[in-house]
Amino acid sequence: MPASTDGHYRNHCPHCLWSRHVDVKPGDRSSDCESLMEPTGLVDKGGKGWQIVHRCTVCGQRQPNRVVREGASPDDLDLLLNLRWL
């Protein structure tokens, strides 16, 4: 996916918010799992802003991912607001 306007790359779909389990540590792309990750909630990480918490549907690993709120393809705000705050 192309970088968002702040230069970060998103690893989830902006339309459904689901992701794929590709990281062991954020950004390392070293996971062999590659299963779907369900968006389970939102957290506010201060300087990093809102993050979607994803849970792997196979191994259960949880991972926060930045929300993209601006630019050509922002995350679906209605779906974001339907997630529970953690």
PyMOL commands that set and color helices and strands:
alter all, ss='L'
color gray80, all
select helices_A, chain A and resi 46-48+77-82
alter helices_A, ss='H'
color red, helices_A
select strands_A, chain A and resi 19-20+36-44+50-56+62-66
alter strands_A, ss='S'
color yellow, strands_A
deselect
rebuild
show_as cartoon
